[in-house]
Amino acid sequence: GYLSATSRSTLGAASSTGWTWDQLMLAAWGIGSLAVAAVIARGTWQLHRAAQGAATATLDGVLVALTTNAGPGVRCFGTPRILLPSHLAALEPGRRALLVRHEREHVRAGDPYLLIVSLAALGAMPWNPALWYIARRLRAALELDCDARVLAAGGDVHDYGNLLLTVAASQRPLRLPAYLAFAATQSPLERRIRAM
C-alpha cells in the first residue's frame, strides 16, 4: 500500500525530470572531480609562471629559481625545481644553506611524486573525507621526515628551528593549493619544531 505508492511517486518524479539517483550522484562526482582538477590546474599554472619568470642562481651548490613570492618550495609538476623567494636568498649563508638543503632533500627523496599521487587520488574521489585527511597527514609526514634528514646531515636544531620560524614569518601570500608546493607554513609548524 503506502510503500508501493511512495516508490511509484519517487520513480515518477525521477522519470519526469529525466535523472535517476545514480545519474545525479555520478554528475555530482564528476563536478567535484572537475572542481578539484580546476584548482590543481590553476595552482600548477601559477607555479609554472613563477618558475618561468624567475631568475636562476646557484646557491650552496644547487640551482634554484629566485621568485618574487612563490616558495620556498619545490615545483612538483614536470621536472622538480626548487623555488626560493629572493628575500630569503639574502639570509646569512648558514641559514640559507639549511633552507636549500631542506628543499633539495624533498627532491632527492622523491616527495613531489608522492604528492602527485595524492593529488590524483583527491581528484578521483573528492567526496572522500578520509582521503583528504590521509593526504594532509602525508604532507605533514613528508615534512617531518625531511626535517629529520636535514638534521641528521649535520644541521643545528636551534638554527633550523629559527629558520622555520623566519620562513613562516616572512611568507608572502600566493594563492596556491596547499598540496602543490612544499612550504614551511603549510604543515603544522609547532609539531615540526616539537619533533626536533
HUVENQUI-V238413 format. One record per backbone hydrogen bond with DSSP energy under -1.0 kcal/mol. NH is the residue of the N-H (numbers start at 1). CO is the residue of the C=O. E is the energy in kcal/mol with one decimal. If there is no record, write none. Layout:
# HUVENQUI-V238413
NH/CO/E ; NH/CO/E
This chain:
# HUVENQUI-V238413
5/1/-1.8 ; 6/2/-2.6 ; 7/3/-2.7 ; 8/4/-2.3 ; 9/5/-2.2 ; 10/6/-2.5 ; 11/7/-2.7 ; 12/8/-2.3 ; 13/9/-2.3 ; 14/10/-2.4 ; 15/11/-2.6 ; 16/12/-1.9 ; 17/13/-1.5 ; 18/14/-1.2 ; 19/14/-1.0 ; 24/20/-2.4 ; 25/21/-2.6 ; 26/22/-2.4 ; 27/23/-2.5 ; 28/24/-2.4 ; 29/25/-2.4 ; 30/26/-2.7 ; 31/27/-2.6 ; 32/28/-2.5 ; 33/29/-2.6 ; 34/30/-2.5 ; 35/31/-2.4 ; 36/32/-2.3 ; 37/33/-2.7 ; 38/34/-2.4 ; 39/35/-2.1 ; 40/36/-2.5 ; 41/37/-2.8 ; 42/38/-2.4 ; 43/39/-2.4 ; 44/40/-2.7 ; 45/41/-2.4 ; 46/42/-2.2 ; 47/43/-2.5 ; 48/44/-2.6 ; 49/45/-2.7 ; 50/46/-2.4 ; 51/47/-2.6 ; 52/48/-2.9 ; 53/49/-2.4 ; 55/66/-1.1 ; 57/64/-2.3 ; 59/62/-2.7 ; 62/59/-1.6 ; 64/57/-3.1 ; 65/82/-2.6 ; 66/55/-3.6 ; 67/84/-1.6 ; 73/83/-2.2 ; 75/81/-2.9 ; 81/75/-1.1 ; 83/73/-3.0 ; 84/65/-3.0 ; 86/67/-2.6 ; 88/85/-1.1 ; 89/85/-1.2 ; 91/88/-1.5 ; 96/92/-2.5 ; 97/93/-2.4 ; 98/94/-1.4 ; 99/95/-2.0 ; 100/96/-2.7 ; 101/97/-2.3 ; 102/98/-2.2 ; 103/99/-1.9 ; 104/100/-2.5 ; 105/101/-2.3 ; 106/102/-1.5 ; 107/103/-1.8 ; 108/104/-2.8 ; 109/105/-2.3 ; 110/107/-1.1 ; 111/106/-2.0 ; 114/110/-1.1 ; 115/111/-1.9 ; 116/112/-1.8 ; 117/113/-1.9 ; 118/114/-2.1 ; 119/115/-2.5 ; 120/116/-2.4 ; 121/117/-2.1 ; 122/118/-2.2 ; 123/119/-2.4 ; 124/120/-1.9 ; 125/121/-2.1 ; 128/125/-1.7 ; 132/128/-1.5 ; 133/129/-2.1 ; 134/130/-2.5 ; 135/131/-2.6 ; 136/132/-2.1 ; 137/133/-2.5 ; 138/134/-2.5 ; 139/135/-2.0 ; 140/136/-2.1 ; 141/137/-2.6 ; 142/138/-2.5 ; 143/139/-2.0 ; 144/140/-2.5 ; 145/141/-2.6 ; 146/142/-2.2 ; 147/143/-2.7 ; 148/144/-2.1 ; 149/145/-2.0 ; 150/146/-2.3 ; 151/147/-2.3 ; 152/148/-2.3 ; 153/149/-1.4 ; 154/151/-1.6 ; 155/150/-1.5 ; 160/156/-2.7 ; 161/157/-2.7 ; 162/158/-2.2 ; 163/159/-2.1 ; 164/160/-2.3 ; 165/161/-1.9 ; 166/162/-2.5 ; 167/163/-2.8 ; 168/164/-2.4 ; 169/165/-2.4 ; 170/166/-1.8 ; 176/174/-2.0 ; 180/177/-1.9 ; 186/183/-1.4 ; 192/188/-1.8 ; 193/189/-2.4 ; 194/190/-2.5 ; 195/191/-2.2 ; 196/192/-1.2
